[in-house]
Amino acid sequence: MRIDYYKFSNERLSIFRDLITEWDSLKSGRVWKIEPHNIRFHLGESITDLKIPCIVGSEDEKVIVNAITDILLLLKKRLDSEQDTDRQKEDGSYIPATIKTELIERTYRTDIFPSNSIEKVVAENILLTAPVVDSGIIKCWLGKDGSGRQLINKIRLVITKSINEEIELMGGERTSYVTLLALINALVRSKEVLKKIKVRKIGYEKLELAVSFSMFFLFNAVISAVGEELKQKTLSSIDINGIIKLLKSSLSPHSFISTNSSVLEYDTNPYIISKDISDIIAPIYEKIAPSSRDISDASDLIAEEIKGNPSLLCSLIGIYRQNRLRHLIAEYLFQYDAPGIEVHPLLAEIYQNRRMLHSAFSDKRFRKELYERLGDIKTRFKRDTRRTEYIDRIQTFISTSYKTKFLDWLLHRTEMNPDYIVSIAVSGFIAYKMDEHVDKFVRVMRGLIVDRRGELPEKERLYEYQRGRLYRFSSDERQILNILTSTNEGLLFIDMKDFTRKTLKVKEASMADFMKGNFYIPILEAARKYGASGGISPVCKGVKIENFLGDAVIFSGGVANLLSLAADIRRLMRLYKDKLIKRFADIFDHSQKVPETEIDAGLFISYGTEAEKITINNDYWGAVKVSIGEKINEAARGTARNHVIKTKMDMLLEKARDERKRTDIACPFKVFVDKTYSFIPFSETGDRIYDMVLHKNPETFLSLKSLSAINDIYNTGEAITETALKAYMAETKTTRSSFKKDIMVSQLDTDIQDRFFFPSEKLELWFSIDTSDKIDTLKIFSKRGTIVFKGFEEAMPTTVYEVIDDSLEFFNMLVSRHFNKWYSEIKRL
């Protein structure tokens, strides 16, 4: 039996050569990056804030935990003495074994596994890299009733389902890649059991490496098997090979290691290079790799550098000598290991113990004893010519390789010349560095996978999954992601702009008490009647509170209910404002006459995709609920007050008063949308600004360079987006009548024209009234303009309407002078 010890490194390099055509693509890690536009459902709009909510099926996660627990318990049973067990029972750290399969005696034979089976592939790789886990343990673990076998079956089903779903999406999403990341995360979480099960003869780090290598090779073998099955069954244009290579490149021995342990802590690691070899090659790699064209170019250049340095070459050959003896022993034990042969336990110790391996070269007495005991086996099995051939190889190696002329001896063995030794060392090292580098990107991507099991109760998880807002990776027949069913809702944002500033001027406790009794509690009471079981429309969502923040509050729900709540809040605000000014007259009286310090509430209603609800569980803070949604941000921005716009409107109002020679003219609106400008003055014009203002010199103004011209908002009233207005009319279409009326200001009743100043020549109005035609149910909306809010530059402009306050004179004059006529005209149509 000849073992290809370097098959793993060569396969890794082959995968990377196919995925990476040049070093730049490796450095950027773009092959392993998840972009938001390639994910069917996600939170966040950019890679920096991307989150993919998911869960792993409870049965599947349970199998992962059982597989890790059982391999630990099997190791414990094999290595710990009865005294160790008794001590652990006393200190409470003992966990009783639940494994039903009998653990056979320690052996390294691999013919106890079915030929060409996935179990044999997994077993051979574990024995080569984590020999503390022997064939007896693996046989029990991967046997018919073993949890390792169950894990193989589960992972096979999960990966197969994810690739099939990816094929159905025609490459629109790398579903299998996201699935693998979630499975790795689940396994890493499950490794917490390592802290509970102590195997006294193995240190924690060595134990973790053994478990991590075992899990890696199990996952790796399953992915390979799934790829072979799908290539035979799938008639699709999708590149199955490409999918499998991405998965295998993303999964490495580094994936499951959570401590600072290096993969190279085991001399029998998958790359078959020791830390000593790494230390020799690393400086050369760091010097050569960045300027190399690709992996092959880097390998050739590094090999040439080593071969040109006799000292490095001799060091590499010396290390290879030890690895070669280990491999000769492995080839023998994998075929002939059996209980009752005295030298076999010694060979097993040499195979997995660095100190014992070194003694085979440095300790003459030990070497002689080993040689003689191997001779005893030859005598005992002299008719087994194949066995004796393997023993001859070991004896020949230990009797010649320690000599000073070892290098001369080596040069005459074509299969082990320096070129070959350098080649395998460099290949192993580069494969190790590739995996190490890629794992950094993969770990970042794993951080995007947010497990909801610990954050949401079961009912909420089911609700999120059914709505298409939660990936579910499992071995059952349910889809990984339900078809997304977007749910829309309205958002009402109320902001009392002046309070943050005013609170600094009064005793905060006094202000807090006043706000509690006159602001918070009344608003919450007003919202109660529009709650989940209430409201004014049977098809309209009830109102829910999203957040309270100082002088701001956010409600969500149906637009009809939010509009009614907003009207109630406006009435409360009028009462609140009167009480506030009366209570803190010395502070608030003057501020009402100073721009930018008015005490008014800005209300804004938006409509769109329902906000995401995230629950963050923290040992200290408990369950913290957070609502995230772009419509929350839009509603918040809609309550802004750009005082440049307000100043402009005040100037236009003063101009109208001067022209008409009337001081009682008012503006009927409290929501303004208009342009604002930004300029960059050239450095030499800075000193001329004063001259421009003083002498009304336009030249300086013309020398300014325009930076931007954008629409912004000033809101001390109640605004609503056009989308929300349409949603309101859709919600109330069975109970209310709505119609639009565009009219020139010059066509309005003369009393209205005389009483008010209008910023534009035309009014675009919407009217909505209950089918009972009662005037007290009337709502009037006036278009105020379109705006692109900050942070929404890539979205369509938002059209904003003002909800005209029914307590204002303008509302009443429109009703008394025009509404009945306009409504009658609509009814006759």
Secondary structure, DSSP 8 states (H G I E B T S, - for coil): ----TTHHHHHHHHHHHHH-SSHHHHHHTGGG---GGG-SS-BSSSTTT-BEEEEE-HHHHHHHHHHHHHHHHHHHHHH--HHHHHHHHHHT--------S--------STTS-TT-HHHHHHHHHHHH-TTS-HHHHHHHHSTT-HHHHHHHHHHHHHHHHHHHHHHTTTSS-HHHHHHHHHHHHHHHHGGGGGTS--TTS-HHHHHHHHHHHHHHHHHHHHHHHHHHHHHH---SS-HHHHHHHHHHH--TTTT--SS--GGGSTT-TT---HHHHHHHHHHHHHHGGG-SSHHHHHHHHHHHHHT-HHHHHHHHHHHHHHHHHHHHHHHHHHH--TT-THHHHHHHHHH-HHHHHHHHH-HHHHHHHHHHHHHHHHHTTT-HHHHHHHHHHHHHHHHTTSTTHHHHHHT-GGG-HHHHHHHHHHHHHHHHHHHHHHHHHHHHHTTEEE-TTTS-HHHHHHHHHTT-SEEE-SSSS-SS------EEEEEEEEETTHHHHHTTS-HHHHHHHHIIIIIHHHHHHHHTTSTT--S-TTS---EEEEEETTEEEEEE-HHHHHHHHHHHHHHHHHHHHHHHHHTHHHHHHHTTSTT----EEEEEEEEE--EEEEEEETTTEEEEEEE-HHHHHHHHTT-B-HHHHHHHHHHHHHHHHHHT-S--B---SEEEEEEEEEE--GGGGGGHHHHHHHT-HHHHHTSEEEEEEEEEEESSEEEEHHHHHHHHHHTTTTEEEEEEEEEGGGS-HHHHHHB--SSSEEEEEEEEETT--GGG-EEEEEEEEE--TT-TTS--EEEEEE--TTSHHHHHHIIIIIHHHHHHHHH-
